[in-house]
């Protein structure tokens, strides 16, 4: 009646369910640690970049600092880099009007914003799937195991607790494994999705604020 004994003596279908849930749990933990590292890095980059951007540094100097030695920009840095590159390119073309410059900058930053949002949401649907279906998969294994146990009882003349308990116990293990896989996945998904939404909102706010800065800059130059 040990846990391992019940697992090894379970029917093939129940063992397959247990193996599936175990693999889902392992992959979900891999995703959890990977997403935690990515989102923590994104938060750190955002805080550091906002301190630099709002310190009053010249935008061209800030861009050169971010891209020094070919360093890869990420997160909010990428949105800024996309906007300032497009702004500089359009400004060098003297025939482009001010409103057209800002419209082009907005489009460029919007594309970068969507790409960063995709990075934040990557693999989160997998956690949502594991969290939502694992209990049902475990329940299927339990129902199958109990059904298999009762079919076995029909072959004995006298049913006792000793003959019923192992079959029911091994079936309930599938539900336990399903819950063990689902609970961490649900908790992680809720936490990560909230963090990702917060970062995406801050990215969008920055894009709007940066667009306003460039708008004032280009119109001040025209006024002069």
C-alpha positions as CSV (number, residue, x, y, z in Angstrom):
1,X,0.0,0.0,0.0
2,X,3.0,2.4,-0.4
3,X,2.6,5.3,-2.9
4,X,5.2,3.8,-5.3
5,X,3.6,0.4,-5.1
6,X,0.2,1.8,-5.9
7,X,1.7,3.7,-8.9
8,X,3.5,0.7,-10.3
9,X,0.5,-1.6,-9.8
10,X,-2.0,0.9,-11.4
11,X,-3.5,0.1,-14.7
12,X,-1.8,1.2,-17.9
13,X,-4.3,4.0,-18.6
14,X,-3.9,5.4,-15.1
15,X,-0.1,5.2,-15.3
16,X,-0.2,7.0,-18.7
17,X,-2.3,9.8,-17.1
18,X,0.1,10.1,-14.2
19,X,3.1,10.3,-16.6
20,X,1.4,12.9,-18.7
21,X,0.6,15.0,-15.6
22,X,4.2,14.6,-14.3
23,X,5.6,15.8,-17.6
24,X,3.2,18.7,-17.6
25,X,4.3,19.6,-14.1
26,X,8.0,19.4,-15.0
27,X,7.6,21.6,-18.1
28,X,5.4,24.1,-16.2
29,X,8.2,24.5,-13.6
30,X,10.7,25.1,-16.3
31,X,8.5,27.8,-17.8
32,X,7.9,29.3,-14.3
33,X,11.6,29.7,-13.7
34,X,12.2,31.0,-17.2
35,X,9.4,33.5,-17.0
36,X,10.4,34.7,-13.6
37,X,13.9,35.4,-14.9
38,X,12.6,37.2,-18.0
39,X,10.1,39.4,-16.2
40,X,12.6,40.2,-13.4
41,X,15.1,41.3,-16.1
42,X,12.4,43.4,-17.8
43,X,11.5,45.2,-14.5
44,X,15.1,45.9,-13.9
45,X,15.7,47.3,-17.4
46,X,12.6,49.5,-17.1
47,X,13.6,51.0,-13.8
48,X,17.2,51.7,-15.0
49,X,16.1,53.2,-18.3
50,X,13.4,55.4,-16.8
51,X,16.0,56.9,-14.4
52,X,18.3,57.6,-17.4
53,X,15.6,59.0,-19.7
54,X,14.1,61.4,-17.2
55,X,17.4,62.6,-15.9
56,X,17.5,65.1,-18.7
57,X,20.2,63.5,-20.7
58,X,20.4,64.3,-24.4
59,X,18.4,61.8,-26.4
60,X,21.2,61.2,-28.9
61,X,23.7,60.5,-26.1
62,X,21.3,58.2,-24.4
63,X,20.8,56.2,-27.7
64,X,24.6,56.0,-28.1
65,X,25.0,54.7,-24.5
66,X,22.3,52.0,-25.1
67,X,23.9,50.8,-28.3
68,X,27.5,51.0,-27.3
69,X,29.6,48.0,-28.4
70,X,26.6,46.6,-30.2
71,X,24.7,45.9,-27.0
72,X,21.3,44.5,-27.6
73,X,18.5,46.8,-26.4
74,X,15.5,45.2,-24.7
75,X,12.2,46.1,-23.2
76,X,11.6,49.8,-22.9
77,X,15.0,50.5,-24.4
78,X,13.9,48.9,-27.6
79,X,10.8,51.1,-27.9
80,X,13.0,54.2,-27.3
81,X,15.6,53.0,-29.8
82,X,12.9,52.4,-32.5
83,X,11.4,55.8,-32.0
84,X,14.7,57.8,-32.0
85,X,16.0,56.0,-35.0
86,X,12.9,56.7,-37.0
87,X,12.8,60.3,-35.8
88,X,16.4,60.9,-36.8
89,X,15.9,59.3,-40.2
90,X,12.9,61.4,-41.0
91,X,14.4,64.6,-39.7
92,X,17.4,64.1,-42.0
93,X,14.9,64.2,-44.9
94,X,14.0,67.9,-44.9
95,X,10.9,67.3,-47.1
96,X,9.0,65.4,-44.4
97,X,6.5,67.5,-42.5
98,X,6.5,67.6,-38.7
99,X,3.2,65.7,-38.3
100,X,4.4,63.1,-40.8
101,X,7.6,62.6,-38.7
102,X,5.6,62.1,-35.5
103,X,3.2,59.7,-37.3
104,X,6.2,57.7,-38.5
105,X,7.8,57.6,-35.0
106,X,4.5,56.4,-33.5
107,X,4.2,53.6,-36.0
108,X,7.8,52.5,-35.4
109,X,7.3,52.5,-31.6
110,X,4.0,50.7,-31.9
111,X,5.7,47.8,-33.8
112,X,8.4,47.6,-31.2
113,X,5.8,47.7,-28.4
114,X,3.9,44.8,-29.9
115,X,7.1,42.8,-30.1
116,X,7.9,43.5,-26.5
117,X,4.4,42.5,-25.4
118,X,4.8,39.2,-27.3
119,X,8.0,38.5,-25.4
120,X,6.3,39.2,-22.0
121,X,3.4,36.9,-22.8
122,X,5.5,34.1,-24.2
123,X,4.7,30.7,-22.7
124,X,2.0,32.1,-20.4
125,X,-0.8,30.3,-22.4
126,X,1.0,27.0,-21.6
127,X,0.8,27.7,-17.9
128,X,-2.9,28.6,-18.3
129,X,-3.5,25.3,-20.2
130,X,-1.8,23.2,-17.6
131,X,-3.6,25.0,-14.8
132,X,-7.0,24.5,-16.4
133,X,-6.9,21.0,-17.7
134,X,-4.6,19.1,-15.3
135,X,-7.4,18.6,-12.7
136,X,-9.7,17.2,-15.4
137,X,-7.0,14.9,-16.7
138,X,-6.3,13.7,-13.2
139,X,-10.1,13.2,-12.6
140,X,-10.2,11.1,-15.8
141,X,-7.5,8.9,-14.4
142,X,-9.3,8.6,-11.1
143,X,-12.6,7.6,-12.8
144,X,-10.8,5.1,-15.0
145,X,-9.0,3.6,-12.0
146,X,-12.1,3.3,-9.9
147,X,-14.0,1.7,-12.9
148,X,-11.1,-0.7,-13.4
149,X,-11.2,-1.5,-9.6
150,X,-14.9,-2.3,-9.6
151,X,-14.5,-4.5,-12.7
152,X,-11.9,-6.4,-10.8
153,X,-14.3,-6.8,-7.9
154,X,-16.8,-8.5,-10.1
155,X,-14.3,-11.4,-10.5
156,X,-14.1,-12.1,-6.7
157,X,-16.8,-13.8,-4.7
158,X,-16.5,-11.7,-1.6
159,X,-15.5,-8.0,-1.7
160,X,-13.7,-6.7,1.4
161,X,-12.0,-3.4,2.2
162,X,-8.6,-5.0,1.5
163,X,-9.6,-5.7,-2.1
164,X,-11.3,-2.4,-2.7
165,X,-8.9,0.0,-1.1
166,X,-5.8,-0.5,-3.4
167,X,-7.7,0.2,-6.6
168,X,-9.4,3.3,-5.2
169,X,-6.2,4.6,-3.7
170,X,-4.2,4.2,-6.9
171,X,-7.0,6.0,-8.8
172,X,-7.0,8.9,-6.3
173,X,-3.3,9.4,-6.9
174,X,-4.0,10.6,-10.4
175,X,-6.2,13.4,-9.0
176,X,-3.5,14.3,-6.5
177,X,-0.9,14.6,-9.2
178,X,-3.3,16.6,-11.3
179,X,-3.8,19.1,-8.5
180,X,-0.1,19.2,-7.8
181,X,0.5,20.2,-11.5
182,X,-2.4,22.7,-11.7
183,X,-2.0,24.7,-8.5
184,X,1.6,26.1,-9.1
185,X,0.7,26.7,-12.8
186,X,-2.4,28.7,-11.9
187,X,-0.6,30.8,-9.2
188,X,2.4,31.5,-11.5
189,X,0.1,32.4,-14.5
190,X,-1.9,34.9,-12.4
191,X,1.3,36.5,-11.0
192,X,3.2,36.6,-14.3
193,X,0.2,37.8,-16.3
194,X,-0.3,40.7,-13.9
195,X,3.4,41.6,-14.1
196,X,3.3,41.4,-17.9
197,X,0.2,43.6,-18.1
198,X,1.8,46.1,-15.8
199,X,5.0,46.2,-17.9
200,X,3.0,46.4,-21.1
201,X,1.0,49.4,-19.7
202,X,4.2,51.1,-18.7
203,X,5.7,50.6,-22.2
204,X,2.6,52.1,-23.8
205,X,2.6,55.1,-21.4
206,X,6.3,55.6,-22.2
207,X,5.7,55.5,-26.0
208,X,3.0,58.1,-25.6
209,X,5.1,60.3,-23.4
210,X,8.1,60.0,-25.7
211,X,6.0,60.8,-28.7
212,X,4.9,64.0,-26.9
213,X,8.6,64.9,-26.2
214,X,9.5,64.4,-29.8
215,X,6.4,66.3,-30.9
216,X,7.4,69.4,-28.8
217,X,11.0,69.1,-30.0
218,X,10.2,69.1,-33.7
219,X,7.6,71.9,-33.4
220,X,10.0,74.0,-31.4
221,X,12.6,73.7,-34.1
222,X,10.0,74.7,-36.7
223,X,9.0,77.7,-34.6
224,X,12.6,78.8,-34.4
